[in-house]
Amino acid sequence: MTRKITISIPKPCHENWHEMSPTEKGKFCSNCQKNVIDFTKSSNREILLAYNKNENLCGRFIVSQLNRDMIIPKEKRSVWMVAAASIIAFLGLGNQTIKAQEKSKTEQTDRKQLKDSIKSKSKKDFVTYTGTLYDSQDNPLPGVNVKVKQTKVETKTNFDGEFTIKAKKGYILIFQHENFLTTEFKLNNDIKIKPKMRDYFLTGDVVLTETEDD
């Protein structure tokens, strides 16, 4: 019997983390009047212990920490099960290494082919794209790096989240900022674009959902 626990933040708070007042375990949000605990470097166990102490928990998480199953066994496994798992893991290590190497070779080949393809095309196909970059709440994002994938062409969004860049149809733009997930956007015939970036960190009231499997 195992317990599956999922942590989520259904209604994220969009207050600026860097403008909150520091506390012992996080920061204080003057808008929500709550202490926000920083869980970005916490283990699953530490997160669950904090939630058990206070179910009205407000926290800050990396997006990858949320909306995933954390499996917690209810019964201790026997010694032979642990040993068997160790052997399987050891035997599987070689296969994983081979797969990883094969994937790396494929990626290198793909990159080479793409570079050769880029060089072979004429520069006359370049188009000037203009756009405004937004966050998940439709707010313009200033100071974000904008780069044409696998080229040296890059720029930044201005104060209003606007940018201009030259590229070709089918090329991919990469948007990068420390507070957001790296976002890719494929260019098409529309030269006026409005891409969006997802938050890298999420802050808000924590909701814990628990299910059981036989």
C-alpha positions in Angstrom: 0.0 0.0 0.0 1.4 3.4 -1.0 0.3 7.0 -0.6 0.6 9.4 -3.5 0.7 13.0 -2.5 0.5 15.9 -5.0 1.2 19.5 -4.1 -0.2 22.3 -6.1 -0.9 26.1 -6.0 -4.3 26.6 -7.7 -4.2 30.4 -7.4 -0.6 31.7 -7.6 0.2 35.0 -6.0 1.9 37.4 -8.4 3.5 39.7 -5.8 7.2 40.4 -6.4 9.2 38.0 -4.2 12.3 40.3 -4.3 10.2 43.2 -2.8 8.9 41.1 0.2 10.4 41.6 3.7 12.9 38.8 4.7 11.9 36.4 7.5 13.6 33.4 9.2 12.4 30.8 6.6 11.2 33.0 3.7 9.6 36.3 3.3 6.5 38.3 4.4 4.0 39.3 1.8 2.5 42.6 2.9 -0.3 42.3 0.3 -1.5 38.8 1.5 -0.4 39.4 5.1 1.2 36.0 5.2 4.6 34.5 5.8 5.8 32.8 2.6 8.2 29.9 3.2 10.9 29.3 0.5 10.7 25.6 -0.5 12.8 25.9 -3.6 15.7 23.9 -2.1 13.6 21.7 0.2 13.2 17.9 -0.1 9.8 16.2 -0.3 10.1 15.2 3.3 10.7 18.8 4.4 7.8 20.1 2.4 5.4 17.5 3.9 6.6 18.1 7.5 5.9 21.8 7.1 2.5 21.1 5.7 1.6 18.8 8.5 2.5 21.5 11.0 0.4 24.1 9.2 -2.2 23.3 6.6 -2.7 27.0 5.8 0.7 27.0 4.3 1.9 29.7 1.8 5.1 28.8 0.0 7.4 29.5 -2.9 8.3 26.6 -5.2 10.1 25.8 -8.4 7.5 24.9 -11.0 9.0 21.3 -11.3 8.2 20.7 -7.6 4.5 21.0 -8.2 1.7 18.9 -9.7 3.7 15.6 -9.5 3.2 12.5 -7.4 5.3 12.0 -4.4 5.0 8.3 -3.5 5.4 7.5 0.2 5.3 3.8 1.2 3.1 2.9 4.1 4.8 -0.4 4.9 8.6 -1.1 5.0 9.8 -3.3 2.3 11.6 -6.5 3.2 15.4 -6.9 2.9 15.1 -9.1 -0.2 13.0 -6.5 -2.0 15.6 -3.8 -1.3 18.3 -6.1 -2.6 16.4 -7.0 -5.7 15.8 -3.3 -6.4 19.5 -2.6 -6.0 20.4 -5.3 -8.5 17.9 -4.2 -11.1 19.1 -0.6 -10.7 22.7 -1.8 -11.2 21.9 -3.9 -14.3 19.9 -1.1 -15.8 22.7 1.4 -15.4 24.6 0.1 -18.4 21.5 0.3 -20.6 20.8 3.8 -19.5 24.4 4.8 -20.2 24.2 3.3 -23.7 20.8 5.1 -24.4 22.2 8.4 -23.1 25.2 8.0 -25.4 23.0 7.2 -28.4 20.8 10.2 -27.7 23.9 12.4 -27.5 25.1 11.2 -30.9 21.7 11.8 -32.4 21.5 15.3 -31.0 25.0 16.1 -32.3 24.1 14.8 -35.8 20.8 16.8 -35.8 22.7 20.0 -34.8 25.3 19.5 -37.5 22.6 18.9 -40.1 20.7 22.0 -39.0 23.8 24.2 -39.1 24.6 22.9 -42.6 21.1 23.6 -43.7 21.2 27.2 -42.2 24.4 28.0 -44.1 23.1 26.7 -47.4 20.1 29.0 -47.3 20.2 32.5 -48.8 20.2 35.6 -46.6 17.5 37.2 -48.7 14.9 35.0 -46.9 15.5 36.9 -43.6 12.5 38.8 -42.2 12.2 41.4 -39.5 9.9 40.1 -36.8 8.5 42.4 -34.1 6.8 41.3 -31.0 5.8 41.9 -27.4 6.7 39.3 -24.8 4.2 38.6 -21.9 4.0 36.6 -18.7 1.2 34.2 -17.8 -0.9 37.2 -16.6 -0.5 39.1 -19.8 2.0 41.6 -18.3 4.8 42.8 -20.7 8.2 41.4 -19.7 11.2 43.8 -20.0 14.9 42.8 -20.0 14.4 39.3 -21.4 17.1 37.8 -23.6 15.8 36.9 -27.1 17.9 34.7 -29.3 17.5 32.9 -32.7 18.2 29.3 -31.8 21.6 27.9 -33.0 22.7 31.3 -34.3 24.5 34.4 -32.9 21.5 36.6 -33.5 20.1 38.0 -30.2 18.5 41.0 -28.6 16.5 42.0 -25.5 13.0 43.2 -24.8 12.6 46.8 -23.9 10.8 48.4 -20.9 7.4 47.6 -22.6 8.4 44.0 -23.4 8.9 44.8 -27.1 11.6 43.5 -29.4 12.7 43.4 -33.0 14.8 40.6 -34.5 15.7 39.3 -38.0 15.2 35.6 -38.7 13.6 33.2 -41.3 10.3 31.5 -41.3 10.6 28.2 -39.4 13.4 29.4 -37.2 12.9 29.2 -33.4 13.3 32.1 -30.9 14.5 31.4 -27.4 13.4 33.6 -24.5 15.5 33.4 -21.3 15.2 35.1 -17.9 16.2 33.9 -14.4 12.6 34.2 -13.0 10.9 32.3 -15.9 11.1 29.0 -17.7 13.1 29.2 -20.9 10.6 29.4 -23.7 10.8 28.5 -27.4 8.7 30.0 -30.1 8.6 28.9 -33.7 8.3 31.6 -36.3 5.8 31.5 -39.1 4.3 33.9 -41.7 3.0 36.3 -39.0 5.8 38.9 -38.5 4.0 40.4 -35.5 4.1 37.9 -32.6 3.0 37.8 -28.9 4.8 34.9 -27.2 4.3 34.1 -23.5 6.7 32.9 -20.8 5.8 30.7 -17.8 7.0 31.5 -14.3 10.0 29.6 -13.1 8.9 30.1 -9.5 5.3 29.9 -8.1 4.2 31.5 -4.8 0.8 31.0 -3.1 -1.4 28.9 -0.8 -0.4 25.2 -0.9 -3.0 22.5 -1.6 -2.1 18.9 -0.8 -4.0 16.1 -2.5 -3.6 12.5 -1.2 -4.5 9.2 -2.9 -3.8 5.6 -2.1 -2.8 2.6 -4.3 -3.0 -1.0 -3.4 
